[in-house]
Amino acid sequence: MQDIFEIIKTRRSIRKYKKEIPPEDLIKKCIEAALYAPSAKNSQPWYFMLIKDREKIKELAKAQPFTKFLEAAPYVVVAIADDKKSNHWLEDMGCALMAFLLEAHSLGLGACWGAIYNPENRDRENYVRSLIDIPENLRVVACIGIGYPDETPYPKKIKSIDEAIIKVI
C-alpha cells in the first residue's frame, strides 16, 4: 500500500497522455474515490459523466482556453453538482475532485482538471451542457482529462511549513 503523504506530495497536473487507453474500471475507481469525499451534512451533491467519445472530447476541449489539453485525453470526466443539495456544493466538489485526482495518481494515471464553473457567468457551463445534455438544474464544475501520463513534471515548489503557519497560539 502506498503512503498517502507520498501520493499527495508527488501528484501533479498531467496534461499530456499516452495513446494507450486505460481500462474503464480504473477511471470508475477514481470516481468511486470521489464519492467518499466529505460534504456538508453528507449532502453528496456530486455527479459525474464519463466521456470517451473522441468527437465529444474534442468539443469539450474548446470550453475555455485552458481546457485545450483535454483534446489529447483518452477520457474526460465531467464533474457536475446539484447546487440545491448543499449550501457548500462548490467546496464539496473541491474535496471530491481532490480525492479523484489522488486516486488517479495512486493508480498510475495522470489527470488534470479544467475549471468550467465561473461565478461571474454561465457561458462555459452552458457550452458543456449543450454538448452532453446536462439538465439546467445541475452545475458543471470541471472537466477532468485522465489517462496514462506522457510527461513527468518537475517536483512542486511549495512554501516552507514556517511560511505557511502564520501563528501558533
Contacts in CASP RR format, 6 or more apart in sequence:
PFRMAT RR
TARGET T0000
AUTHOR 0000-0000-0000
METHOD contacts of the structure
MODEL  1
MQDIFEIIKTRRSIRKYKKEIPPEDLIKKCIEAALYAPSAKNSQPWYFML
IKDREKIKELAKAQPFTKFLEAAPYVVVAIADDKKSNHWLEDMGCALMAF
LLEAHSLGLGACWGAIYNPENRDRENYVRSLIDIPENLRVVACIGIGYPD
ETPYPKKIKSIDEAIIKVI
2 106 0 8 1.000
4 102 0 8 1.000
7 102 0 8 1.000
7 105 0 8 1.000
7 106 0 8 1.000
8 102 0 8 1.000
9 156 0 8 1.000
10 105 0 8 1.000
10 155 0 8 1.000
11 101 0 8 1.000
11 102 0 8 1.000
11 105 0 8 1.000
12 105 0 8 1.000
12 153 0 8 1.000
12 156 0 8 1.000
13 111 0 8 1.000
13 112 0 8 1.000
13 113 0 8 1.000
13 153 0 8 1.000
14 110 0 8 1.000
14 111 0 8 1.000
14 112 0 8 1.000
14 147 0 8 1.000
14 149 0 8 1.000
14 150 0 8 1.000
14 151 0 8 1.000
14 153 0 8 1.000
15 69 0 8 1.000
15 72 0 8 1.000
15 112 0 8 1.000
15 151 0 8 1.000
16 69 0 8 1.000
16 72 0 8 1.000
16 149 0 8 1.000
16 150 0 8 1.000
16 151 0 8 1.000
17 72 0 8 1.000
17 73 0 8 1.000
17 74 0 8 1.000
17 110 0 8 1.000
17 145 0 8 1.000
17 146 0 8 1.000
17 147 0 8 1.000
17 148 0 8 1.000
17 149 0 8 1.000
17 150 0 8 1.000
18 147 0 8 1.000
18 148 0 8 1.000
18 149 0 8 1.000
18 150 0 8 1.000
20 74 0 8 1.000
20 148 0 8 1.000
21 74 0 8 1.000
21 75 0 8 1.000
21 147 0 8 1.000
22 74 0 8 1.000
22 75 0 8 1.000
22 109 0 8 1.000
22 146 0 8 1.000
22 147 0 8 1.000
22 148 0 8 1.000
24 50 0 8 1.000
24 52 0 8 1.000
24 75 0 8 1.000
26 107 0 8 1.000
26 109 0 8 1.000
27 50 0 8 1.000
27 75 0 8 1.000
27 77 0 8 1.000
27 109 0 8 1.000
27 146 0 8 1.000
28 50 0 8 1.000
29 103 0 8 1.000
29 107 0 8 1.000
30 77 0 8 1.000
30 100 0 8 1.000
30 101 0 8 1.000
30 103 0 8 1.000
30 104 0 8 1.000
30 107 0 8 1.000
30 109 0 8 1.000
30 111 0 8 1.000
30 146 0 8 1.000
31 48 0 8 1.000
31 50 0 8 1.000
31 77 0 8 1.000
31 100 0 8 1.000
32 103 0 8 1.000
33 99 0 8 1.000
33 100 0 8 1.000
33 102 0 8 1.000
33 103 0 8 1.000
34 46 0 8 1.000
34 48 0 8 1.000
34 79 0 8 1.000
34 96 0 8 1.000
34 97 0 8 1.000
34 99 0 8 1.000
34 100 0 8 1.000
34 103 0 8 1.000
35 44 0 8 1.000
35 46 0 8 1.000
35 96 0 8 1.000
36 99 0 8 1.000
37 46 0 8 1.000
37 92 0 8 1.000
37 94 0 8 1.000
37 95 0 8 1.000
37 96 0 8 1.000
37 98 0 8 1.000
37 99 0 8 1.000
38 92 0 8 1.000
38 95 0 8 1.000
39 45 0 8 1.000
39 46 0 8 1.000
39 86 0 8 1.000
39 88 0 8 1.000
39 92 0 8 1.000
39 95 0 8 1.000
39 96 0 8 1.000
40 86 0 8 1.000
40 87 0 8 1.000
40 88 0 8 1.000
40 89 0 8 1.000
40 91 0 8 1.000
40 92 0 8 1.000
41 86 0 8 1.000
43 85 0 8 1.000
43 86 0 8 1.000
43 89 0 8 1.000
43 92 0 8 1.000
44 85 0 8 1.000
44 92 0 8 1.000
45 81 0 8 1.000
45 82 0 8 1.000
45 83 0 8 1.000
45 85 0 8 1.000
45 86 0 8 1.000
45 89 0 8 1.000
45 92 0 8 1.000
45 93 0 8 1.000
46 79 0 8 1.000
46 80 0 8 1.000
46 81 0 8 1.000
46 92 0 8 1.000
46 93 0 8 1.000
46 96 0 8 1.000
47 79 0 8 1.000
47 80 0 8 1.000
47 81 0 8 1.000
47 82 0 8 1.000
47 138 0 8 1.000
48 77 0 8 1.000
48 78 0 8 1.000
48 79 0 8 1.000
48 80 0 8 1.000
49 77 0 8 1.000
49 78 0 8 1.000
49 80 0 8 1.000
49 132 0 8 1.000
49 134 0 8 1.000
50 75 0 8 1.000
50 77 0 8 1.000
51 57 0 8 1.000
51 60 0 8 1.000
51 75 0 8 1.000
51 76 0 8 1.000
51 77 0 8 1.000
51 78 0 8 1.000
51 132 0 8 1.000
52 74 0 8 1.000
52 75 0 8 1.000
56 76 0 8 1.000
56 131 0 8 1.000
56 132 0 8 1.000
57 70 0 8 1.000
57 71 0 8 1.000
57 73 0 8 1.000
57 75 0 8 1.000
57 76 0 8 1.000
58 71 0 8 1.000
59 131 0 8 1.000
60 67 0 8 1.000
60 70 0 8 1.000
60 76 0 8 1.000
60 78 0 8 1.000
60 128 0 8 1.000
60 131 0 8 1.000
60 132 0 8 1.000
60 143 0 8 1.000
61 67 0 8 1.000
61 68 0 8 1.000
61 69 0 8 1.000
61 70 0 8 1.000
61 71 0 8 1.000
62 68 0 8 1.000
62 127 0 8 1.000
63 70 0 8 1.000
63 116 0 8 1.000
63 124 0 8 1.000
63 127 0 8 1.000
63 128 0 8 1.000
63 143 0 8 1.000
64 114 0 8 1.000
64 115 0 8 1.000
64 116 0 8 1.000
64 124 0 8 1.000
66 114 0 8 1.000
66 115 0 8 1.000
67 114 0 8 1.000
67 116 0 8 1.000
67 143 0 8 1.000
69 112 0 8 1.000
69 145 0 8 1.000
70 76 0 8 1.000
70 114 0 8 1.000
70 143 0 8 1.000
70 145 0 8 1.000
73 145 0 8 1.000
73 146 0 8 1.000
73 147 0 8 1.000
74 146 0 8 1.000
74 147 0 8 1.000
74 148 0 8 1.000
75 145 0 8 1.000
75 146 0 8 1.000
75 147 0 8 1.000
76 143 0 8 1.000
76 144 0 8 1.000
76 145 0 8 1.000
76 146 0 8 1.000
77 100 0 8 1.000
77 143 0 8 1.000
77 144 0 8 1.000
77 145 0 8 1.000
77 146 0 8 1.000
78 116 0 8 1.000
78 128 0 8 1.000
78 132 0 8 1.000
78 134 0 8 1.000
78 140 0 8 1.000
78 142 0 8 1.000
78 143 0 8 1.000
78 144 0 8 1.000
79 93 0 8 1.000
79 96 0 8 1.000
79 97 0 8 1.000
79 100 0 8 1.000
79 113 0 8 1.000
79 140 0 8 1.000
79 141 0 8 1.000
79 142 0 8 1.000
79 143 0 8 1.000
79 144 0 8 1.000
80 134 0 8 1.000
80 138 0 8 1.000
80 139 0 8 1.000
80 140 0 8 1.000
80 141 0 8 1.000
81 89 0 8 1.000
81 90 0 8 1.000
81 92 0 8 1.000
81 93 0 8 1.000
81 138 0 8 1.000
81 139 0 8 1.000
81 141 0 8 1.000
82 89 0 8 1.000
82 137 0 8 1.000
82 138 0 8 1.000
82 139 0 8 1.000
83 89 0 8 1.000
83 138 0 8 1.000
83 139 0 8 1.000
84 137 0 8 1.000
86 92 0 8 1.000
89 139 0 8 1.000
90 117 0 8 1.000
90 141 0 8 1.000
93 141 0 8 1.000
93 142 0 8 1.000
94 141 0 8 1.000
97 113 0 8 1.000
97 141 0 8 1.000
97 142 0 8 1.000
97 144 0 8 1.000
100 111 0 8 1.000
100 144 0 8 1.000
101 111 0 8 1.000
101 113 0 8 1.000
101 144 0 8 1.000
104 110 0 8 1.000
104 111 0 8 1.000
104 146 0 8 1.000
104 147 0 8 1.000
105 111 0 8 1.000
108 148 0 8 1.000
108 149 0 8 1.000
109 146 0 8 1.000
109 147 0 8 1.000
109 148 0 8 1.000
109 149 0 8 1.000
110 146 0 8 1.000
110 147 0 8 1.000
110 148 0 8 1.000
110 149 0 8 1.000
111 144 0 8 1.000
111 145 0 8 1.000
111 146 0 8 1.000
111 147 0 8 1.000
112 144 0 8 1.000
112 145 0 8 1.000
113 142 0 8 1.000
113 143 0 8 1.000
113 144 0 8 1.000
113 145 0 8 1.000
114 142 0 8 1.000
114 143 0 8 1.000
114 144 0 8 1.000
115 124 0 8 1.000
115 141 0 8 1.000
115 142 0 8 1.000
116 124 0 8 1.000
116 125 0 8 1.000
116 128 0 8 1.000
116 140 0 8 1.000
116 141 0 8 1.000
116 142 0 8 1.000
116 143 0 8 1.000
117 124 0 8 1.000
117 125 0 8 1.000
117 139 0 8 1.000
117 140 0 8 1.000
117 141 0 8 1.000
117 142 0 8 1.000
118 124 0 8 1.000
118 125 0 8 1.000
124 140 0 8 1.000
125 139 0 8 1.000
125 140 0 8 1.000
128 134 0 8 1.000
128 140 0 8 1.000
128 143 0 8 1.000
129 136 0 8 1.000
129 140 0 8 1.000
134 140 0 8 1.000
END
